């Protein structure tokens, strides 16, 4: 094998080949599988960008370069809002919402099972949601694409809780449960307890019962206890 270099050449180009008195080598290995494996000696990181050699030229490389999570959220939101490449329609209360099977499947186990079952003929184009209000579907899709929930109040939180439970959106169900606990009062305590028992939600049920114990006098003096 011929000599690749010599000490005189290395020392003459010390700044290029011996930064920080460390010799940098790039080796090319050809295998019988026609793939190429590159091995580089590494410069100890100082917390800043590294300097490497490529064709005799120095270039900067940065490790762990990632996009902000908000970039992905904004991109998915734009995909939904602009209706780009939608392949399924969700229908509720006379309103049609176009969506993407891949996104729904990634976020909801129920949708994943639904679409996987009919994957061979790709038959599902329209899905009727007779037990959901349009506003509920809109908020559910908003959460699926962006992970956020907006404009919650007592009534739609209960409806959204139901949708989250049905379509196995556990994080959305948890958000609705936290909202219901934060807004719990004597006027909605019976509805919250019924909800917790119906689905079931032991954490919400325990919170409601503790609320009753902590407000027992107010509760008994009110008319709400008759429905409890």
VOVOLUM-255588 format. One line per field, with one value per atom (N, C-alpha, C): residue number from 1; chain; atom name; x, y, z. Coordinates in steps of 0.001 Angstrom, whole numbers, plus 500000, padded with zeros to 6 digits. Atoms other than C-alpha are relative to their C-alpha. Layout:
fivo = NUM/...
vexlum = A/...
fifi = CA/...
X = X/...
Y = Y/...
Z = Z/...
// end
This chain:
fivo = 1/1/1/2/2/2/3/3/3/4/4/4/5/5/5/6/6/6/7/7/7/8/8/8/9/9/9/10/10/10/11/11/11/12/12/12/13/13/13/14/14/14/15/15/15/16/16/16/17/17/17/18/18/18/19/19/19/20/20/20/21/21/21/22/22/22/23/23/23/24/24/24/25/25/25/26/26/26/27/27/27/28/28/28/29/29/29/30/30/30/31/31/31/32/32/32/33/33/33/34/34/34/35/35/35/36/36/36/37/37/37/38/38/38/39/39/39/40/40/40/41/41/41/42/42/42/43/43/43/44/44/44/45/45/45/46/46/46/47/47/47/48/48/48/49/49/49/50/50/50/51/51/51/52/52/52/53/53/53/54/54/54/55/55/55/56/56/56/57/57/57/58/58/58/59/59/59/60/60/60/61/61/61/62/62/62/63/63/63/64/64/64/65/65/65/66/66/66/67/67/67/68/68/68/69/69/69/70/70/70/71/71/71/72/72/72/73/73/73/74/74/74/75/75/75/76/76/76/77/77/77/78/78/78/79/79/79/80/80/80/81/81/81/82/82/82/83/83/83/84/84/84/85/85/85/86/86/86/87/87/87/88/88/88/89/89/89/90/90/90/91/91/91/92/92/92/93/93/93/94/94/94/95/95/95/96/96/96/97/97/97/98/98/98/99/99/99/100/100/100/101/101/101/102/102/102/103/103/103/104/104/104/105/105/105/106/106/106/107/107/107/108/108/108/109/109/109/110/110/110/111/111/111/112/112/112/113/113/113/114/114/114/115/115/115/116/116/116/117/117/117/118/118/118/119/119/119/120/120/120/121/121/121/122/122/122/123/123/123/124/124/124/125/125/125/126/126/126/127/127/127/128/128/128/129/129/129/130/130/130/131/131/131/132/132/132/133/133/133/134/134/134/135/135/135/136/136/136/137/137/137/138/138/138/139/139/139/140/140/140/141/141/141/142/142/142/143/143/143/144/144/144/145/145/145/146/146/146/147/147/147/148/148/148/149/149/149/150/150/150/151/151/151/152/152/152/153/153/153/154/154/154/155/155/155/156/156/156/157/157/157/158/158/158/159/159/159/160/160/160/161/161/161/162/162/162/163/163/163/164/164/164/165/165/165/166/166/166/167/167/167/168/168/168/169/169/169/170/170/170/171/171/171/172/172/172/173/173/173/174/174/174/175/175/175/176/176/176/177/177/177/178/178/178/179/179/179/180/180/180/181/181/181/182/182/182/183/183/183/184/184/184/185/185/185/186/186/186/187/187/187/188/188/188/189/189/189/190/190/190/191/191/191/192/192/192/193/193/193/194/194/194/195/195/195/196/196/196/197/197/197/198/198/198/199/199/199/200/200/200/201/201/201/202/202/202/203/203/203/204/204/204/205/205/205/206/206/206/207/207/207/208/208/208/209/209/209/210/210/210/211/211/211/212/212/212/213/213/213/214/214/214/215/215/215/216/216/216/217/217/217/218/218/218/219/219/219/220/220/220/221/221/221/222/222/222/223/223/223/224/224/224/225/225/225/226/226/226/227/227/227/228/228/228
vexlum = A/A/A/A/A/A/A/A/A/A/A/A/A/A/A/A/A/A/A/A/A/A/A/A/A/A/A/A/A/A/A/A/A/A/A/A/A/A/A/A/A/A/A/A/A/A/A/A/A/A/A/A/A/A/A/A/A/A/A/A/A/A/A/A/A/A/A/A/A/A/A/A/A/A/A/A/A/A/A/A/A/A/A/A/A/A/A/A/A/A/A/A/A/A/A/A/A/A/A/A/A/A/A/A/A/A/A/A/A/A/A/A/A/A/A/A/A/A/A/A/A/A/A/A/A/A/A/A/A/A/A/A/A/A/A/A/A/A/A/A/A/A/A/A/A/A/A/A/A/A/A/A/A/A/A/A/A/A/A/A/A/A/A/A/A/A/A/A/A/A/A/A/A/A/A/A/A/A/A/A/A/A/A/A/A/A/A/A/A/A/A/A/A/A/A/A/A/A/A/A/A/A/A/A/A/A/A/A/A/A/A/A/A/A/A/A/A/A/A/A/A/A/A/A/A/A/A/A/A/A/A/A/A/A/A/A/A/A/A/A/A/A/A/A/A/A/A/A/A/A/A/A/A/A/A/A/A/A/A/A/A/A/A/A/A/A/A/A/A/A/A/A/A/A/A/A/A/A/A/A/A/A/A/A/A/A/A/A/A/A/A/A/A/A/A/A/A/A/A/A/A/A/A/A/A/A/A/A/A/A/A/A/A/A/A/A/A/A/A/A/A/A/A/A/A/A/A/A/A/A/A/A/A/A/A/A/A/A/A/A/A/A/A/A/A/A/A/A/A/A/A/A/A/A/A/A/A/A/A/A/A/A/A/A/A/A/A/A/A/A/A/A/A/A/A/A/A/A/A/A/A/A/A/A/A/A/A/A/A/A/A/A/A/A/A/A/A/A/A/A/A/A/A/A/A/A/A/A/A/A/A/A/A/A/A/A/A/A/A/A/A/A/A/A/A/A/A/A/A/A/A/A/A/A/A/A/A/A/A/A/A/A/A/A/A/A/A/A/A/A/A/A/A/A/A/A/A/A/A/A/A/A/A/A/A/A/A/A/A/A/A/A/A/A/A/A/A/A/A/A/A/A/A/A/A/A/A/A/A/A/A/A/A/A/A/A/A/A/A/A/A/A/A/A/A/A/A/A/A/A/A/A/A/A/A/A/A/A/A/A/A/A/A/A/A/A/A/A/A/A/A/A/A/A/A/A/A/A/A/A/A/A/A/A/A/A/A/A/A/A/A/A/A/A/A/A/A/A/A/A/A/A/A/A/A/A/A/A/A/A/A/A/A/A/A/A/A/A/A/A/A/A/A/A/A/A/A/A/A/A/A/A/A/A/A/A/A/A/A/A/A/A/A/A/A/A/A/A/A/A/A/A/A/A/A/A/A/A/A/A/A/A/A/A/A/A/A/A/A/A/A/A/A/A/A/A/A/A/A/A/A/A/A/A/A/A/A/A/A/A/A/A/A/A/A/A/A/A/A/A/A/A/A/A/A/A/A/A/A/A/A/A/A/A/A/A/A/A/A/A/A/A/A/A
fifi = N/CA/C/N/CA/C/N/CA/C/N/CA/C/N/CA/C/N/CA/C/N/CA/C/N/CA/C/N/CA/C/N/CA/C/N/CA/C/N/CA/C/N/CA/C/N/CA/C/N/CA/C/N/CA/C/N/CA/C/N/CA/C/N/CA/C/N/CA/C/N/CA/C/N/CA/C/N/CA/C/N/CA/C/N/CA/C/N/CA/C/N/CA/C/N/CA/C/N/CA/C/N/CA/C/N/CA/C/N/CA/C/N/CA/C/N/CA/C/N/CA/C/N/CA/C/N/CA/C/N/CA/C/N/CA/C/N/CA/C/N/CA/C/N/CA/C/N/CA/C/N/CA/C/N/CA/C/N/CA/C/N/CA/C/N/CA/C/N/CA/C/N/CA/C/N/CA/C/N/CA/C/N/CA/C/N/CA/C/N/CA/C/N/CA/C/N/CA/C/N/CA/C/N/CA/C/N/CA/C/N/CA/C/N/CA/C/N/CA/C/N/CA/C/N/CA/C/N/CA/C/N/CA/C/N/CA/C/N/CA/C/N/CA/C/N/CA/C/N/CA/C/N/CA/C/N/CA/C/N/CA/C/N/CA/C/N/CA/C/N/CA/C/N/CA/C/N/CA/C/N/CA/C/N/CA/C/N/CA/C/N/CA/C/N/CA/C/N/CA/C/N/CA/C/N/CA/C/N/CA/C/N/CA/C/N/CA/C/N/CA/C/N/CA/C/N/CA/C/N/CA/C/N/CA/C/N/CA/C/N/CA/C/N/CA/C/N/CA/C/N/CA/C/N/CA/C/N/CA/C/N/CA/C/N/CA/C/N/CA/C/N/CA/C/N/CA/C/N/CA/C/N/CA/C/N/CA/C/N/CA/C/N/CA/C/N/CA/C/N/CA/C/N/CA/C/N/CA/C/N/CA/C/N/CA/C/N/CA/C/N/CA/C/N/CA/C/N/CA/C/N/CA/C/N/CA/C/N/CA/C/N/CA/C/N/CA/C/N/CA/C/N/CA/C/N/CA/C/N/CA/C/N/CA/C/N/CA/C/N/CA/C/N/CA/C/N/CA/C/N/CA/C/N/CA/C/N/CA/C/N/CA/C/N/CA/C/N/CA/C/N/CA/C/N/CA/C/N/CA/C/N/CA/C/N/CA/C/N/CA/C/N/CA/C/N/CA/C/N/CA/C/N/CA/C/N/CA/C/N/CA/C/N/CA/C/N/CA/C/N/CA/C/N/CA/C/N/CA/C/N/CA/C/N/CA/C/N/CA/C/N/CA/C/N/CA/C/N/CA/C/N/CA/C/N/CA/C/N/CA/C/N/CA/C/N/CA/C/N/CA/C/N/CA/C/N/CA/C/N/CA/C/N/CA/C/N/CA/C/N/CA/C/N/CA/C/N/CA/C/N/CA/C/N/CA/C/N/CA/C/N/CA/C/N/CA/C/N/CA/C/N/CA/C/N/CA/C/N/CA/C/N/CA/C/N/CA/C/N/CA/C/N/CA/C/N/CA/C/N/CA/C/N/CA/C/N/CA/C/N/CA/C/N/CA/C/N/CA/C/N/CA/C/N/CA/C/N/CA/C/N/CA/C/N/CA/C/N/CA/C/N/CA/C/N/CA/C/N/CA/C/N/CA/C/N/CA/C/N/CA/C/N/CA/C/N/CA/C/N/CA/C/N/CA/C/N/CA/C/N/CA/C/N/CA/C/N/CA/C/N/CA/C/N/CA/C/N/CA/C/N/CA/C/N/CA/C/N/CA/C/N/CA/C/N/CA/C
X = 500855/500000/500891/499169/501493/499773/500098/502196/498981/501044/499234/500518/499451/501201/501294/498796/504279/499977/499989/505165/500237/499697/506593/498760/501216/503346/498978/500940/501284/500375/499559/503379/499901/500101/503363/498565/501424/499542/499370/500413/499206/498602/501302/496195/498856/501044/494262/499843/500047/495218/500139/499780/496106/499385/500620/493580/500011/499906/494077/500947/499014/497021/499355/500685/494571/499958/499975/494999/498620/501299/491806/500193/499917/491380/498606/501242/488576/500363/499663/488711/498790/501056/486647/500229/499896/485992/498939/500944/484399/499797/500301/482641/499462/500505/481494/498509/501414/477930/499796/500005/478775/499523/500326/477960/501289/498824/480323/499855/499998/481223/501040/499089/482803/500354/499534/484908/500744/499352/485902/500549/499530/488131/499249/500847/486289/500809/499419/487299/499167/500781/486278/499151/500927/483226/500201/499885/483477/498653/501333/479726/499601/500292/479967/499958/500038/479763/501363/498760/482400/500496/499383/484854/500458/499610/485267/500569/499383/487059/499186/500691/485388/500707/499265/487538/501079/498935/490284/499511/500562/487888/499348/500650/486676/498534/501397/482950/499467/500591/480789/498884/501108/478482/499373/500735/475806/499263/500677/474483/498613/501350/470846/499260/500754/469391/498573/501390/465625/499102/500984/462599/499238/500830/460520/498724/501261/457485/498862/501055/455357/499978/499964/456523/499147/500795/455013/498523/501397/451818/499403/500492/451463/499825/500099/452110/498778/501168/449477/498709/501181/447007/499705/500183/447571/499494/500444/447113/498504/501425/443722/499154/500797/442490/499880/500031/443384/499407/500618/441923/500870/499069/445043/500069/499857/445024/499126/500916/442078/499450/500489/440836/498842/501157/437942/499173/500914/434886/499277/500775/433394/498763/501249/429724/499222/500764/427766/499053/500976/424566/499933/500077/424595/501264/498727/428174/501047/498957/431054/501382/498626/434627/500952/499025/437383/501255/498831/440361/500896/499008/443272/500020/500031/443106/501277/498727/446794/500097/499930/446518/499016/500999/443317/500482/499522/444881/501157/498856/448034/499571/500424/446054/498917/501140/443049/500051/499997/443111/498711/501286/439432/500014/499909/440011/501001/498993/443124/499395/500630/441129/498961/501025/438344/500604/499388/440619/500823/499205/442851/499113/500938/439853/499598/500411/438877/501158/498839/442411/500116/499826/442224/499294/500727/439560/499922/499982/440072/498601/501396/436279/499502/500577/435716/500362/499813/435255/499227/500863/432446/499645/500333/431859/498935/501086/428567/500216/499860/428797/498692/501328/425118/499891/500079/425845/500889/499148/428146/499474/500358/427408/501138/498948/429277/501094/499007/430971/500937/499184/432163/501010/499100/433626/501091/499033/435300/501094/499023/436971/500838/499265/437927/501076/499027/439639/501096/499010/441339/501037/499075/442830/500848/499263/443812/501159/498973/445766/500986/499126/447199/500278/499805/446900/499452/500549/444992/498473/501459/441433/499666/500352/439773/498523/501384/436605/499195/500745/435624/499064/500903/432595/499295/500555/430472/499337/500752/428223/500890/499217/430704/501142/498972/433277/499471/500625/430866/499878/500134/430175/501353/498664/433878/500597/499571/434585/499445/500651/432098/500691/499337/433749/501403/498639/437225/499999/500101/436131/499664/500433/434438/501117/498949/437376/501386/498784/439984/501108/499047/441649/500261/499830/442963/500489/499495/444851/498912/501122/441767/499010/500897/439616/500541/499372/442089/499857/500147/441968/498575/501403/438170/499704/500196/438229/500581/499375/440625/499175/500843/438375/498756/501207/435302/500303/499622/437129/500262/499679/438310/498750/501237/434767/498867/501025/432946/499304/500801/430128/498763/501215/426884/499040/500945/425002/500317/499663/426920/500579/499373/428059/499326/500722/425352/500366/499630/426143/501419/498613/429852/500106/499974/429200/499428/500587/426953/500992/499004/429654/501119/498904/432334/499600/500461/430219/499685/500415/429085/501179/498955/432507/501111/499996/434004/501310/498827/436481/500154/499846/437601/500587/499366/439739/498980/501034/436862/498961/500990/434444/500515/499411/436794/500035/499947/437199/498615/501371/433414/499555/500418/432799/500731/499260/435533/499443/500599/433947/498722/501237/430633/500318/499627/432327/500481/499471/434028/498955/501074/430780/498674/501182/428336/498835/501088/426358/499316/500575/425891/499200/500634/424986/498641/501248/422328/498954/500934/420778/499498/500421/420500/498982/500949/418028/500698/499281/420771/500149/499779/421127/498888/501118/417691/500274/499672/419161/501288/498687/422374/499879
Y = 498806/500000/501244/498796/503365/500890/499075/505972/501092/498997/508317/501412/498690/511180/499790/500119/511931/501083/499087/513807/501438/498634/516802/500679/499431/517288/500323/499758/516960/501244/498856/519482/501294/498800/521888/500505/499621/521852/499707/500306/521624/500526/499397/523975/499223/500724/521873/498574/501416/518332/499685/500260/518707/501077/499007/521072/499492/500382/521042/498820/501089/518637/498621/501284/515884/499703/500383/514020/499530/500386/513759/499091/500937/510791/499678/500503/509925/498815/501230/506352/499490/500570/504860/498498/501450/501124/499505/500590/499311/498544/501388/496039/499281/500771/493244/500220/499699/494409/501347/498736/497584/501177/498875/499718/500687/499256/502338/500391/499667/502786/501078/498895/506030/500011/499906/506246/501315/498721/509602/499995/499714/510400/501216/498956/512736/501004/498951/516035/500122/499824/516323/501256/498880/518534/500997/498940/521858/500634/499434/522397/500886/499182/524340/499094/500809/523227/499378/500687/520715/500449/499723/521346/498683/501238/518457/500305/499846/517892/499281/500631/517138/500435/499644/516997/501020/499068/518880/501342/498729/521671/499825/500028/522500/500389/499590/522632/499768/500096/523033/498960/500940/520279/500213/499785/520629/498720/501205/517738/500329/499902/517183/501238/498891/519763/499521/500418/519441/501209/498941/521477/500167/499752/523072/499178/500734/520943/500831/499142/523949/499989/500060/523632/498846/501162/520151/500252/499704/521286/500952/499032/524250/499362/500671/522052/499094/500879/519509/500807/499136/522277/500553/499487/523759/498934/501118/520357/499764/500210/520001/501179/498810/523567/500254/499783/523710/498815/501159/520259/499343/500543/519055/498473/501457/515372/499243/500702/514452/498749/501244/510891/499377/500497/510519/501187/498955/512555/499526/500263/512646/500881/499258/513659/499983/499877/514953/501183/498919/516994/500767/499340/517745/500731/499338/519054/498938/500937/517315/500552/499632/517408/499072/500797/516251/499808/500313/514538/498994/500917/512156/498716/501276/508463/499751/500249/508312/500774/499174/511176/499485/500523/509826/498688/501300/506361/500146/499786/507704/500485/499374/509513/499204/500690/507246/498506/501449/503499/499536/500374/503315/500222/499740/504955/499048/500898/502816/498627/501305/499616/500049/499834/500919/499973/499904/501757/498759/501206/498704/498846/501077/496385/500044/499841/497808/500428/499527/498402/499358/500716/495801/500689/499353/497537/501510/498551/500992/500592/499677/501172/501256/498924/503779/501366/498629/507252/500986/499149/508640/499272/500572/508038/500867/499295/509021/499936/499917/510181/500538/499519/510382/500403/499705/510588/501165/498856/513623/501269/498697/517315/500503/499436/519215/500709/499293/521391/499022/501016/518262/499395/500569/516771/501002/498958/520077/500091/499913/520242/498728/501262/516564/499976/499966/517008/501028/498984/520174/499401/500629/518154/498939/501055/515252/500579/499417/517556/500893/499020/520043/499704/500283/518563/501078/498903/521644/499952/499895/522251/501445/498591/525652/500149/499599/527284/498897/501001/524573/500677/499598/525105/498744/501161/522833/499001/500907/521407/499309/500651/520849/499162/500833/519445/498590/501313/516623/499268/500616/515982/499554/500323/516036/498832/501128/513679/498695/501176/511228/499588/500286/511507/499440/500456/511065/498564/501363/507928/499029/500889/506442/499732/500163/507048/499811/500383/506164/501042/498892/509560/500296/499962/509130/501346/498703/512412/501067/499054/514344/499738/500356/512474/500535/499489/513423/501513/498544/517098/500399/499696/517093/499712/500348/515366/501075/498947/517981/501281/498806/520751/499850/500230/519188/500098/499900/518905/501449/498602/522507/500864/499200/523761/499345/500717/521406/500926/499197/523008/499196/500704/522029/499818/500059/522695/498898/501026/520144/498731/501126/517656/498673/501232/515104/499524/500361/515193/499442/500459/514781/498591/501327/511769/498955/500918/510145/499697/500161/510705/499059/500813/509165/498540/501372/506091/499320/500580/505598/499485/500283/505439/498998/499348/504686/500765/499165/507175/500093/500065/506320/501281/498777/509436/501128/498960/511768/499701/500381/509831/500302/499728/510067/501495/498545/513806/500553/499531/514328/499656/500419/512340/500786/499171/514243/501417/498663/517482/500027/500079/516368/499996/500064/515539/501350/498696/518923/501110/498999/520771/499370/500767/518499/500863/499166/521232/500745/499287/523280/499043/500980/520134/499562/500454/518961/501106/498878/522433/500387/499690/522636/498973/500946/520876/498913/500928/518989/498611/501290/516219/499011/500887/514851/499168/500727/513801/499205/500614/512473/498476
Z = 500000/500000/500000/500065/499021/501224/498869/501684/499690/500199/502127/500242/499674/503607/500773/499180/505656/501064/498865/508810/499569/500446/506953/499445/500583/505025/501084/498903/508191/500782/499208/510081/499215/500832/507143/499927/500027/507220/501359/498626/510991/500327/499672/511222/499369/500717/508714/500505/499675/509718/501484/498576/513397/500882/499111/515031/501437/498580/518787/500211/499910/518168/499914/500194/517173/498506/501404/513890/499566/500534/511857/498795/501119/509522/499502/500594/507131/499123/500713/505846/499240/500828/503034/499863/500119/503144/499025/500951/500202/500365/499667/501023/498779/501135/498768/499774/500164/499343/499338/500749/497447/500840/499132/500476/500410/499583/501822/501458/498577/505477/500237/499726/506645/501471/498621/509776/500170/499728/511203/501405/498652/514113/500495/499440/516458/500794/499174/517967/501260/498765/521637/499919/500122/521747/501122/498994/523537/500279/499814/523471/498851/501162/520216/498780/501201/516623/499738/500329/515413/498638/501292/512568/499409/500647/510121/498621/501304/506838/498948/501116/503533/498729/501206/500394/500262/499679/502163/500493/499558/503184/501360/498698/506670/499858/499954/507329/501402/498672/510401/499990/499854/511600/501365/498758/514254/500344/499569/516296/500530/499443/517230/499513/500568/514873/499768/500116/515239/499832/500138/514326/501308/498829/517029/499896/500035/518030/499421/500523/517127/498481/501455/513519/499504/500378/513263/500248/499682/514978/498975/500981/512627/498632/501298/509598/499943/499962/510648/500014/499964/511447/498611/501352/507993/499057/500832/506377/500171/499718/508078/499542/500305/507683/498498/501445/503983/499247/500633/503308/498945/500988/501480/500109/500100/500369/500999/499094/502616/499310/500596/502096/500778/499276/504542/500480/499533/505574/501251/498794/509063/499956/500137/509056/501309/498757/512050/499894/500002/512225/498696/501294/508503/499594/500297/508598/499663/500433/506787/500332/499649/508082/499252/500750/505737/500840/499171/507350/499286/500559/506801/500831/499290/507680/500790/499317/508568/501311/498790/511061/501046/499068/512615/500615/499522/512888/500977/499117/514502/501377/498742/517197/500732/499401/517776/499698/500178/518333/499330/500590/517383/498493/501434/514002/499344/500559/513464/499724/500187/513961/498889/501023/511753/498597/501325/508831/499661/500248/509231/499579/500316/509071/498533/501391/505667/499108/500753/504438/498626/501260/501643/498841/501096/499612/500166/499755/501138/499850/500276/501256/500711/499198/503949/499431/500476/502486/500866/499183/504656/501291/498698/508357/500655/499328/509970/501511/498544/513585/500579/499597/514599/501465/498565/518329/500420/499685/518084/499346/500563/517571/499109/500858/514831/500797/499190/517467/500708/499334/519269/499037/501010/516076/499640/500332/515259/501058/498908/518677/500088/499969/518540/498917/501091/515156/500271/499640/516377/500943/499063/519207/499309/500697/516943/499203/500859/514635/500752/499334/517135/501473/498587/520637/500914/499202/521813/500006/499872/523005/500308/499816/522780/500353/499707/524130/500686/499241/526597/500986/498928/528785/500488/499313/530941/499061/500877/528210/498977/501048/525398/500568/499371/527833/500238/499799/528672/498668/501322/524974/499457/500489/524159/500792/499165/527063/499433/500591/525535/498706/501274/522093/500226/499708/523565/500506/499494/525382/498871/501084/522315/499010/501008/519986/500622/499282/522626/499887/499946/522737/501477/498549/526254/500511/499540/526483/499935/500088/525333/501128/498898/527839/501317/498780/530549/500104/499998/529538/500370/499690/529664/501467/498595/533045/500917/499200/534423/499960/500113/533113/500871/499205/534739/501492/498583/538059/500398/499703/537840/500075/500041/537184/500790/499242/539559/500990/499072/541540/500374/499595/543229/498834/501114/539999/498992/500995/537919/500619/499320/540535/499664/500328/539710/498598/501373/535980/499947/499988/536705/500579/499393/538929/499045/500977/536319/498880/501061/533709/500454/499470/535921/500158/499810/536598/498672/501277/533013/499202/501008/531326/500306/498690/534036/500201/499730/535492/501518/498543/539020/500576/499509/539340/500109/499978/538445/501075/498992/540650/501400/498686/543628/500286/499829/543057/500337/499758/542943/501419/498661/546130/501088/499038/547959/500044/500053/546792/500840/499217/548309/501495/498584/551615/500516/499585/551711/499958/500094/550914/500433/499611/552734/500464/499495/554495/498860/501152/551321/499135/500878/549409/500552/499374/551877/499998/499963/552100/498607/501369/548321/499523/500586/546045/499187/500875/544200/500607/499358/546773/499673/500315/545789/498749/501229/542428/500138/499808/543909/500122
// end
